[in-house]
Amino acid sequence: MTGGDTVSLYLQYFDHLAATAARAIAEGVSRDSLVATAEVPAQFAIAPPLGPLMTGFHRWNLQRALEEATKTR
């Protein structure tokens, strides 16, 4: 189980993903370009040894967020 602070952080992360996807679409940024250069924002970073894994998950999450944002347009 987890506490409210962790849930709040996840909700902030999901909001960040949605906003990043919407901004990319509005600016005409390609999915490949966005995903290839995406880095985990500092406020969502985890233990340094897990950084590459988190970056991979973050890029995958951005792809999904872009798909969702495209569906709602």
N, CA, C and O atoms as a printed pandas DataFrame, in Angstrom:
     atom_number atom_name residue_name chain_id  residue_number  x_coord  y_coord  z_coord
0              1         N          MET        A               1    0.845   -1.177    0.000
1              2        CA          MET        A               1    0.000    0.000    0.000
2              3         C          MET        A               1    0.888    1.238    0.000
3              4         O          MET        A               1    2.083    1.180    0.290
4              5         N          THR        A               2    0.277    2.320   -0.325
5              6        CA          THR        A               2    1.026    3.573   -0.389
6              7         C          THR        A               2    0.200    4.703    0.216
7              8         O          THR        A               2   -1.013    4.590    0.396
8              9         N          GLY        A               3    0.880    5.767    0.515
9             10        CA          GLY        A               3    0.205    6.901    1.125
10            11         C          GLY        A               3   -0.247    7.930    0.108
11            12         O          GLY        A               3    0.025    7.814   -1.087
12            13         N          GLY        A               4   -0.931    8.922    0.598
13            14        CA          GLY        A               4   -1.483    9.969   -0.249
14            15         C          GLY        A               4   -0.443   10.770   -1.013
15            16         O          GLY        A               4   -0.708   11.228   -2.124
16            17         N          ASP        A               5    0.747   10.947   -0.427
17            18        CA          ASP        A               5    1.794   11.705   -1.113
18            19         C          ASP        A               5    2.208   11.003   -2.406
19            20         O          ASP        A               5    2.431   11.654   -3.426
20            21         N          THR        A               6    2.308    9.694   -2.360
21            22        CA          THR        A               6    2.702    8.938   -3.556
22            23         C          THR        A               6    1.608    8.999   -4.613
23            24         O          THR        A               6    1.893    9.174   -5.798
24            25         N          VAL        A               7    0.368    8.856   -4.191
25            26        CA          VAL        A               7   -0.754    8.941   -5.131
26            27         C          VAL        A               7   -0.793   10.334   -5.761
27            28         O          VAL        A               7   -1.007   10.472   -6.966
28            29         N          SER        A               8   -0.589   11.342   -4.955
29            30        CA          SER        A               8   -0.569   12.717   -5.469
30            31         C          SER        A               8    0.549   12.912   -6.496
31            32         O          SER        A               8    0.345   13.568   -7.518
32            33         N          LEU        A               9    1.710   12.353   -6.231
33            34        CA          LEU        A               9    2.825   12.467   -7.169
34            35         C          LEU        A               9    2.498   11.773   -8.487
35            36         O          LEU        A               9    2.801   12.300   -9.558
36            37         N          TYR        A              10    1.880   10.592   -8.417
37            38        CA          TYR        A              10    1.484    9.892   -9.646
38            39         C          TYR        A              10    0.464   10.714  -10.434
39            40         O          TYR        A              10    0.553   10.791  -11.660
40            41         N          LEU        A              11   -0.485   11.316   -9.764
41            42        CA          LEU        A              11   -1.478   12.140  -10.453
42            43         C          LEU        A              11   -0.812   13.341  -11.129
43            44         O          LEU        A              11   -1.181   13.715  -12.242
44            45         N          GLN        A              12    0.161   13.936  -10.460
45            46        CA          GLN        A              12    0.910   15.041  -11.064
46            47         C          GLN        A              12    1.661   14.557  -12.303
47            48         O          GLN        A              12    1.714   15.251  -13.318
48            49         N          TYR        A              13    2.241   13.361  -12.210
49            50        CA          TYR        A              13    2.968   12.791  -13.347
50            51         C          TYR        A              13    2.019   12.563  -14.520
51            52         O          TYR        A              13    2.356   12.886  -15.659
52            53         N          PHE        A              14    0.843   12.010  -14.253
53            54        CA          PHE        A              14   -0.127   11.778  -15.331
54            55         C          PHE        A              14   -0.566   13.101  -15.958
55            56         O          PHE        A              14   -0.725   13.185  -17.175
56            57         N          ASP        A              15   -0.759   14.123  -15.145
57            58        CA          ASP        A              15   -1.097   15.448  -15.669
58            59         C          ASP        A              15    0.034   15.974  -16.549
59            60         O          ASP        A              15   -0.206   16.562  -17.603
60            61         N          HIS        A              16    1.265   15.754  -16.102
61            62        CA          HIS        A              16    2.430   16.171  -16.890
62            63         C          HIS        A              16    2.449   15.467  -18.247
63            64         O          HIS        A              16    2.694   16.106  -19.270
64            65         N          LEU        A              17    2.194   14.169  -18.264
65            66        CA          LEU        A              17    2.163   13.418  -19.516
66            67         C          LEU        A              17    1.106   13.982  -20.462
67            68         O          LEU        A              17    1.376   14.208  -21.641
68            69         N          ALA        A              18   -0.084   14.203  -19.943
69            70        CA          ALA        A              18   -1.180   14.719  -20.775
70            71         C          ALA        A              18   -0.838   16.100  -21.325
71            72         O          ALA        A              18   -1.084   16.375  -22.499
72            73         N          ALA        A              19   -0.279   16.961  -20.497
73            74        CA          ALA        A              19    0.084   18.307  -20.950
74            75         C          ALA        A              19    1.205   18.263  -21.979
75            76         O          ALA        A              19    1.187   19.013  -22.955
76            77         N          THR        A              20    2.173   17.393  -21.764
77            78        CA          THR        A              20    3.283   17.262  -22.715
78            79         C          THR        A              20    2.768   16.767  -24.063
79            80         O          THR        A              20    3.179   17.267  -25.110
80            81         N          ALA        A              21    1.877   15.793  -24.034
81            82        CA          ALA        A              21    1.304   15.276  -25.277
82            83         C          ALA        A              21    0.503   16.353  -26.000
83            84         O          ALA        A              21    0.642   16.517  -27.212
84            85         N          ALA        A              22   -0.321   17.077  -25.279
85            86        CA          ALA        A              22   -1.131   18.136  -25.893
86            87         C          ALA        A              22   -0.243   19.224  -26.494
87            88         O          ALA        A              22   -0.513   19.716  -27.589
88            89         N          ARG        A              23    0.801   19.594  -25.783
89            90        CA          ARG        A              23    1.719   20.623  -26.278
90            91         C          ARG        A              23    2.438   20.136  -27.536
91            92         O          ARG        A              23    2.602   20.899  -28.488
92            93         N          ALA        A              24    2.866   18.880  -27.547
93            94        CA          ALA        A              24    3.552   18.319  -28.716
94            95         C          ALA        A              24    2.641   18.334  -29.935
95            96         O          ALA        A              24    3.072   18.682  -31.035
96            97         N          ILE        A              25    1.393   17.961  -29.739
97            98        CA          ILE        A              25    0.434   17.969  -30.849
98            99         C          ILE        A              25    0.223   19.396  -31.357
99           100         O          ILE        A              25    0.239   19.640  -32.563
100          101         N          ALA        A              26    0.026   20.329  -30.436
101          102        CA          ALA        A              26   -0.213   21.724  -30.818
102          103         C          ALA        A              26    0.979   22.329  -31.563
103          104         O          ALA        A              26    0.808   23.165  -32.450
104          105         N          GLU        A              27    2.187   21.898  -31.194
105          106        CA          GLU        A              27    3.396   22.440  -31.809
106          107         C          GLU        A              27    3.852   21.634  -33.021
107          108         O          GLU        A              27    4.845   21.980  -33.661
108          109         N          GLY        A              28    3.131   20.564  -33.335
109          110        CA          GLY        A              28    3.477   19.747  -34.486
110          111         C          GLY        A              28    4.719   18.893  -34.300
111          112         O          GLY        A              28    5.355   18.499  -35.278
112          113         N          VAL        A              29    5.065   18.608  -33.070
113          114        CA          VAL        A              29    6.230   17.769  -32.780
114          115         C          VAL        A              29    5.865   16.321  -33.085
115          116         O          VAL        A              29    4.812   15.838  -32.669
116          117         N          SER        A              30    6.729   15.641  -33.804
117          118        CA          SER        A              30    6.440   14.242  -34.138
118          119         C          SER        A              30    6.596   13.351  -32.906
119          120         O          SER        A              30    7.348   13.656  -31.980
120          121         N          ARG        A              31    5.868   12.255  -32.930
121          122        CA          ARG        A              31    5.951   11.285  -31.834
122          123         C          ARG        A              31    7.375   10.806  -31.667
123          124         O          ARG        A              31    7.893   10.761  -30.551
124          125         N          ASP        A              32    8.020   10.443  -32.778
125          126        CA          ASP        A              32    9.379    9.906  -32.699
126          127         C          ASP        A              32   10.354   10.912  -32.107
127          128         O          ASP        A              32   11.217   10.552  -31.307
128          129         N          SER        A              33   10.215   12.165  -32.499
129          130        CA          SER        A              33   11.099   13.207  -31.983
130          131         C          SER        A              33   10.873   13.423  -30.491
131          132         O          SER        A              33   11.829   13.499  -29.719
132          133         N          LEU        A              34    9.631   13.522  -30.094
133          134        CA          LEU        A              34    9.304   13.733  -28.690
134          135         C          LEU        A              34    9.823   12.588  -27.833
135          136         O          LEU        A              34   10.474   12.811  -26.812
136          137         N          VAL        A              35    9.535   11.377  -28.249
137          138        CA          VAL        A              35    9.893   10.212  -27.453
138          139         C          VAL        A              35   11.406   10.019  -27.397
139          140         O          VAL        A              35   11.949    9.667  -26.349
140          141         N          ALA        A              36   12.083   10.246  -28.514
141          142        CA          ALA        A              36   13.534   10.023  -28.570
142          143         C          ALA        A              36   14.313   10.942  -27.643
143          144         O          ALA        A              36   15.392   10.588  -27.167
144          145         N          THR        A              37   13.762   12.123  -27.389
145          146        CA          THR        A              37   14.488   13.103  -26.580
146          147         C          THR        A              37   13.924   13.266  -25.172
147          148         O          THR        A              37   14.441   14.066  -24.393
148          149         N          ALA        A              38   12.889   12.533  -24.841
149          150        CA          ALA        A              38   12.217   12.703  -23.551
150          151         C          ALA        A              38   13.099   12.258  -22.386
151          152         O          ALA        A              38   13.728   11.200  -22.423
152          153         N          GLU        A              39   13.125   13.078  -21.378
153          154        CA          GLU        A              39   13.808   12.774  -20.133
154          155         C          GLU        A              39   12.797   12.898  -19.000
155          156         O          GLU        A              39   11.849   13.679  -19.085
156          157         N          VAL        A              40   13.002   12.138  -17.961
157          158        CA          VAL        A              40   12.112   12.197  -16.809
158          159         C          VAL        A              40   12.348   13.524  -16.086
159          160         O          VAL        A              40   13.480   13.827  -15.710
160          161         N          PRO        A              41   11.292   14.317  -15.888
161          162        CA          PRO        A              41   11.451   15.571  -15.155
162          163         C          PRO        A              41   11.976   15.308  -13.737
163          164         O          PRO        A              41   11.642   14.299  -13.116
164          165         N          ALA        A              42   12.786   16.216  -13.250
165          166        CA          ALA        A              42   13.444   16.041  -11.953
166          167         C          ALA        A              42   12.470   15.729  -10.821
167          168         O          ALA        A              42   12.779   14.929   -9.938
168          169         N          GLN        A              43   11.296   16.357  -10.844
169          170        CA          GLN        A              43   10.362   16.136   -9.736
170          171         C          GLN        A              43    9.801   14.715   -9.704
171          172         O          GLN        A              43    9.201   14.305   -8.710
172          173         N          PHE        A              44    9.996   13.957  -10.799
173          174        CA          PHE        A              44    9.498   12.587  -10.853
174          175         C          PHE        A              44   10.622   11.556  -10.893
175          176         O          PHE        A              44   10.362   10.361  -11.030
176          177         N          ALA        A              45   11.863   12.008  -10.776
177          178        CA          ALA        A              45   13.008   11.104  -10.840
178          179         C          ALA        A              45   13.006   10.141   -9.650
179          180         O          ALA        A              45   12.494   10.436   -8.570
180          181         N          ILE        A              46   13.605    8.979   -9.905
181          182        CA          ILE        A              46   13.726    7.980   -8.848
182          183         C          ILE        A              46   15.199    7.687   -8.629
183          184         O          ILE        A              46   16.054    8.389   -9.167
184          185         N          ALA        A              47   15.506    6.668   -7.852
185          186        CA          ALA        A              47   16.883    6.325   -7.517
186          187         C          ALA        A              47   17.741    6.257   -8.782
187          188         O          ALA        A              47   17.349    5.620   -9.760
188          189         N          PRO        A              48   18.908    6.908   -8.772
189          190        CA          PRO        A              48   19.765    6.955   -9.960
190          191         C          PRO        A              48   20.016    5.611  -10.654
191          192         O          PRO        A              48   20.008    5.572  -11.884
192          193         N          PRO        A              49   20.236    4.517   -9.934
193          194        CA          PRO        A              49   20.465    3.262  -10.648
194          195         C          PRO        A              49   19.263    2.819  -11.502
195          196         O          PRO        A              49   19.420    2.038  -12.441
196          197         N          LEU        A              50   18.088    3.315  -11.174
197          198        CA          LEU        A              50   16.878    2.957  -11.915
198          199         C          LEU        A              50   16.536    3.982  -12.995
199          200         O          LEU        A              50   15.519    3.847  -13.676
200          201         N          GLY        A              51   17.366    4.992  -13.155
201          202        CA          GLY        A              51   17.112    6.053  -14.116
202          203         C          GLY        A              51   16.861    5.564  -15.538
203          204         O          GLY        A              51   15.875    5.978  -16.148
204          205         N          PRO        A              52   17.718    4.693  -16.095
205          206        CA          PRO        A              52   17.474    4.222  -17.461
206          207         C          PRO        A              52   16.145    3.473  -17.602
207          208         O          PRO        A              52   15.455    3.609  -18.613
208          209         N          LEU        A              53   15.800    2.700  -16.604
209          210        CA          LEU        A              53   14.519    1.984  -16.638
210          211         C          LEU        A              53   13.359    2.974  -16.613
211          212         O          LEU        A              53   12.412    2.845  -17.389
212          213         N          MET        A              54   13.432    3.958  -15.722
213          214        CA          MET        A              54   12.374    4.961  -15.621
214          215         C          MET        A              54   12.272    5.766  -16.911
215          216         O          MET        A              54   11.169    6.107  -17.339
216          217         N          THR        A              55   13.411    6.076  -17.537
217          218        CA          THR        A              55   13.383    6.814  -18.798
218          219         C          THR        A              55   12.646    6.005  -19.863
219          220         O          THR        A              55   11.854    6.556  -20.627
220          221         N          GLY        A              56   12.904    4.707  -19.914
221          222        CA          GLY        A              56   12.204    3.844  -20.863
222          223         C          GLY        A              56   10.706    3.831  -20.614
223          224         O          GLY        A              56    9.914    3.943  -21.550
224          225         N          PHE        A              57   10.319    3.696  -19.358
225          226        CA          PHE        A              57    8.888    3.717  -19.026
226          227         C          PHE        A              57    8.277    5.077  -19.352
227          228         O          PHE        A              57    7.158    5.160  -19.857
228          229         N          HIS        A              58    9.018    6.134  -19.061
229          230        CA          HIS        A              58    8.517    7.486  -19.326
230          231         C          HIS        A              58    8.265    7.674  -20.818
231          232         O          HIS        A              58    7.241    8.236  -21.209
232          233         N          ARG        A              59    9.178    7.216  -21.641
233          234        CA          ARG        A              59    9.004    7.347  -23.098
234          235         C          ARG        A              59    7.816    6.521  -23.580
235          236         O          ARG        A              59    7.062    6.962  -24.447
236          237         N          TRP        A              60    7.650    5.343  -23.028
237          238        CA          TRP        A              60    6.486    4.519  -23.381
238          239         C          TRP        A              60    5.202    5.232  -22.944
239          240         O          TRP        A              60    4.228    5.276  -23.696
240          241         N          ASN        A              61    5.202    5.785  -21.739
241          242        CA          ASN        A              61    4.030    6.514  -21.241
242          243         C          ASN        A              61    3.699    7.707  -22.130
243          244         O          ASN        A              61    2.525    7.996  -22.363
244          245         N          LEU        A              62    4.722    8.403  -22.631
245          246        CA          LEU        A              62    4.478    9.524  -23.536
246          247         C          LEU        A              62    3.814    9.053  -24.836
247          248         O          LEU        A              62    2.916    9.715  -25.355
248          249         N          GLN        A              63    4.258    7.919  -25.350
249          250        CA          GLN        A              63    3.624    7.376  -26.555
250          251         C          GLN        A              63    2.146    7.116  -26.309
251          252         O          GLN        A              63    1.307    7.460  -27.142
252          253         N          ARG        A              64    1.823    6.515  -25.177
253          254        CA          ARG        A              64    0.421    6.244  -24.852
254          255         C          ARG        A              64   -0.353    7.540  -24.672
255          256         O          ARG        A              64   -1.494    7.650  -25.121
256          257         N          ALA        A              65    0.261    8.526  -24.016
257          258        CA          ALA        A              65   -0.409    9.818  -23.820
258          259         C          ALA        A              65   -0.682   10.495  -25.151
259          260         O          ALA        A              65   -1.736   11.104  -25.331
260          261         N          LEU        A              66    0.246   10.397  -26.079
261          262        CA          LEU        A              66    0.020   10.964  -27.411
262          263         C          LEU        A              66   -1.119   10.250  -28.126
263          264         O          LEU        A              66   -1.945   10.893  -28.774
264          265         N          GLU        A              67   -1.168    8.957  -28.015
265          266        CA          GLU        A              67   -2.274    8.197  -28.634
266          267         C          GLU        A              67   -3.610    8.638  -28.051
267          268         O          GLU        A              67   -4.572    8.856  -28.788
268          269         N          GLU        A              68   -3.667    8.766  -26.747
269          270        CA          GLU        A              68   -4.914    9.194  -26.096
270          271         C          GLU        A              68   -5.289   10.622  -26.511
271          272         O          GLU        A              68   -6.453   10.902  -26.798
272          273         N          ALA        A              69   -4.318   11.504  -26.541
273          274        CA          ALA        A              69   -4.593   12.898  -26.912
274          275         C          ALA        A              69   -5.063   12.981  -28.359
275          276         O          ALA        A              69   -5.915   13.806  -28.687
276          277         N          THR        A              70   -4.525   12.149  -29.207
277          278        CA          THR        A              70   -4.933   12.146  -30.605
278          279         C          THR        A              70   -6.371   11.631  -30.768
279          280         O          THR        A              70   -7.107   12.112  -31.630
280          281         N          LYS        A              71   -6.759   10.677  -29.961
281          282        CA          LYS        A              71   -8.126   10.124  -30.009
282          283         C          LYS        A              71   -9.163   11.176  -29.621
283          284         O          LYS        A              71  -10.266   11.196  -30.166
284          285         N          THR        A              72   -8.810   12.037  -28.691
285          286        CA          THR        A              72   -9.785   13.000  -28.161
286          287         C          THR        A              72   -9.885   14.264  -29.009
287          288         O          THR        A              72  -10.723   15.124  -28.734
288          289         N          ARG        A              73   -9.066   14.388  -30.009
289          290        CA          ARG        A              73   -9.092   15.591  -30.863
290          291         C          ARG        A              73  -10.149   15.471  -31.910
291          292         O          ARG        A              73  -10.322   16.382  -32.720
